[in-house]
Amino acid sequence: MRGRRTGWRSLTRIAGGKSRCLTSCRPAMSGFTRKTIHGACEDYRAAATIDLEHDEADHQAGRKMAGPALVLWGRRSAVGQLYADVLAIWREAASDLTGGPVESGHYPQEEAPQAVIEAFERFFV
């Protein structure tokens, strides 16, 4: 039990204790441990550093993802609000692309799970 409380305190500290997301997602996040939080932070760190370098090298070399890709985003998320044509951006990185916005905010899989499941079924089946 100690690890769970420690994980929640760490998340709250990272967010400055003021995140509505943390409050509304607390039940789902109650099992997070320091290791889980560390892994998530490492993923975000890589996305903001080395992943950008790798993406740019692929772009400069004209490399694209070889397989089919499904891209989903929340219509009310920052992505949905800031970018007029999300798929056009992804087409720079993938040739075989499908997807679109989901009626949700930042977390489509949590806010509109049925829509995400239906998109997965169309894509994978």
C-alpha positions as a Markdown table, in Angstrom:
| # | Residue | x | y | z |
|---|---|---|---|---|
| 1 | Met | 0.0 | 0.0 | 0.0 |
| 2 | Arg | 2.9 | 2.4 | 0.7 |
| 3 | Gly | 4.0 | 2.4 | -3.0 |
| 4 | Arg | 0.5 | 3.4 | -4.1 |
| 5 | Arg | 0.3 | 6.3 | -1.8 |
| 6 | Thr | 3.9 | 7.3 | -2.7 |
| 7 | Gly | 3.1 | 7.2 | -6.4 |
| 8 | Trp | 0.0 | 9.4 | -5.9 |
| 9 | Arg | 2.0 | 11.9 | -3.9 |
| 10 | Ser | 4.6 | 12.0 | -6.6 |
| 11 | Leu | 2.1 | 12.6 | -9.3 |
| 12 | Thr | 0.4 | 15.3 | -7.3 |
| 13 | Arg | 3.8 | 16.9 | -6.6 |
| 14 | Ile | 4.7 | 16.8 | -10.3 |
| 15 | Ala | 1.4 | 18.5 | -11.2 |
| 16 | Gly | 1.8 | 21.1 | -8.5 |
| 17 | Gly | -1.2 | 19.6 | -6.7 |
| 18 | Lys | -3.7 | 21.6 | -8.9 |
| 19 | Ser | -4.4 | 19.3 | -11.8 |
| 20 | Arg | -8.1 | 18.6 | -12.4 |
| 21 | Cys | -7.0 | 15.6 | -14.5 |
| 22 | Leu | -5.2 | 14.1 | -11.5 |
| 23 | Thr | -8.3 | 14.5 | -9.4 |
| 24 | Ser | -10.7 | 13.0 | -11.9 |
| 25 | Cys | -8.3 | 10.2 | -12.8 |
| 26 | Arg | -7.2 | 9.3 | -9.3 |
| 27 | Pro | -9.1 | 6.0 | -9.2 |
| 28 | Ala | -7.3 | 4.8 | -12.4 |
| 29 | Met | -4.0 | 6.1 | -11.2 |
| 30 | Ser | -4.1 | 4.8 | -7.7 |
| 31 | Gly | -2.0 | 1.8 | -8.7 |
| 32 | Phe | 0.8 | 3.9 | -10.1 |
| 33 | Thr | 4.2 | 3.2 | -8.4 |
| 34 | Arg | 7.4 | 5.2 | -8.6 |
| 35 | Lys | 8.5 | 2.8 | -11.3 |
| 36 | Thr | 5.4 | 3.4 | -13.4 |
| 37 | Ile | 5.7 | 7.2 | -13.0 |
| 38 | His | 9.4 | 7.0 | -13.9 |
| 39 | Gly | 8.6 | 5.0 | -17.1 |
| 40 | Ala | 6.0 | 7.5 | -18.1 |
| 41 | Cys | 8.3 | 10.5 | -17.4 |
| 42 | Glu | 11.1 | 8.8 | -19.5 |
| 43 | Asp | 8.7 | 8.3 | -22.4 |
| 44 | Tyr | 7.7 | 12.1 | -22.3 |
| 45 | Arg | 11.4 | 13.0 | -21.9 |
| 46 | Ala | 12.4 | 11.0 | -25.0 |
| 47 | Ala | 9.5 | 12.5 | -27.0 |
| 48 | Ala | 10.8 | 16.0 | -26.2 |
| 49 | Thr | 14.4 | 15.2 | -26.9 |
| 50 | Ile | 16.0 | 12.2 | -28.8 |
| 51 | Asp | 12.7 | 11.2 | -30.5 |
| 52 | Leu | 12.7 | 14.6 | -32.2 |
| 53 | Glu | 16.2 | 14.1 | -33.5 |
| 54 | His | 15.3 | 10.6 | -34.8 |
| 55 | Asp | 12.1 | 11.9 | -36.4 |
| 56 | Glu | 14.0 | 14.7 | -38.2 |
| 57 | Ala | 16.6 | 12.3 | -39.4 |
| 58 | Asp | 13.9 | 10.0 | -40.8 |
| 59 | His | 12.1 | 13.0 | -42.4 |
| 60 | Gln | 15.3 | 14.3 | -44.0 |
| 61 | Ala | 16.1 | 10.8 | -45.4 |
| 62 | Gly | 12.6 | 10.5 | -46.8 |
| 63 | Arg | 11.8 | 7.5 | -44.6 |
| 64 | Lys | 8.2 | 6.8 | -43.7 |
| 65 | Met | 6.5 | 4.1 | -41.6 |
| 66 | Ala | 6.1 | 1.0 | -43.7 |
| 67 | Gly | 2.9 | -0.5 | -42.2 |
| 68 | Pro | -0.6 | 0.8 | -41.9 |
| 69 | Ala | -1.2 | 3.3 | -39.1 |
| 70 | Leu | -4.3 | 4.4 | -37.2 |
| 71 | Val | -4.3 | 8.0 | -35.9 |
| 72 | Leu | -6.9 | 9.1 | -33.4 |
| 73 | Trp | -7.1 | 12.3 | -31.4 |
| 74 | Gly | -9.7 | 14.0 | -29.3 |
| 75 | Arg | -11.6 | 16.7 | -31.2 |
| 76 | Arg | -11.6 | 18.9 | -28.1 |
| 77 | Ser | -8.0 | 18.2 | -27.3 |
| 78 | Ala | -5.1 | 20.6 | -28.0 |
| 79 | Val | -4.3 | 18.6 | -31.1 |
| 80 | Gly | -7.9 | 18.9 | -32.3 |
| 81 | Gln | -8.0 | 22.6 | -31.6 |
| 82 | Leu | -4.6 | 23.6 | -32.9 |
| 83 | Tyr | -4.3 | 21.6 | -36.1 |
| 84 | Ala | -6.7 | 21.9 | -39.0 |
| 85 | Asp | -5.6 | 18.7 | -40.7 |
| 86 | Val | -4.0 | 16.2 | -38.4 |
| 87 | Leu | -3.9 | 13.5 | -41.0 |
| 88 | Ala | -2.0 | 15.7 | -43.4 |
| 89 | Ile | 0.7 | 16.1 | -40.8 |
| 90 | Trp | 0.9 | 12.4 | -40.2 |
| 91 | Arg | 1.0 | 11.7 | -44.0 |
| 92 | Glu | 4.5 | 13.2 | -43.9 |
| 93 | Ala | 5.5 | 10.2 | -41.7 |
| 94 | Ala | 3.2 | 7.4 | -43.0 |
| 95 | Ser | 1.9 | 6.4 | -46.4 |
| 96 | Asp | -0.9 | 4.0 | -45.4 |
| 97 | Leu | -2.9 | 6.1 | -43.0 |
| 98 | Thr | -6.4 | 6.1 | -41.6 |
| 99 | Gly | -8.1 | 7.7 | -38.6 |
| 100 | Gly | -9.8 | 10.9 | -37.5 |
| 101 | Pro | -11.0 | 12.8 | -34.5 |
| 102 | Val | -12.9 | 11.2 | -31.6 |
| 103 | Glu | -15.6 | 13.2 | -29.8 |
| 104 | Ser | -13.5 | 13.7 | -26.7 |
| 105 | Gly | -10.8 | 15.8 | -25.0 |
| 106 | His | -7.2 | 14.7 | -24.4 |
| 107 | Tyr | -7.9 | 11.1 | -23.5 |
| 108 | Pro | -10.2 | 9.5 | -26.2 |
| 109 | Gln | -9.6 | 6.0 | -24.8 |
| 110 | Glu | -11.0 | 7.0 | -21.4 |
| 111 | Glu | -13.5 | 9.7 | -22.5 |
| 112 | Ala | -15.0 | 7.9 | -25.5 |
| 113 | Pro | -14.0 | 4.2 | -25.2 |
| 114 | Gln | -16.7 | 2.9 | -27.5 |
| 115 | Ala | -15.7 | 5.2 | -30.3 |
| 116 | Val | -12.0 | 4.1 | -29.9 |
| 117 | Ile | -13.0 | 0.4 | -29.8 |
| 118 | Glu | -15.1 | 0.9 | -33.0 |
| 119 | Ala | -12.1 | 2.6 | -34.7 |
| 120 | Phe | -9.9 | -0.3 | -33.6 |
| 121 | Glu | -12.3 | -2.9 | -35.0 |
| 122 | Arg | -12.5 | -1.1 | -38.3 |
| 123 | Phe | -8.7 | -0.9 | -38.5 |
| 124 | Phe | -7.7 | -4.3 | -37.2 |
| 125 | Val | -10.5 | -6.6 | -38.5 |
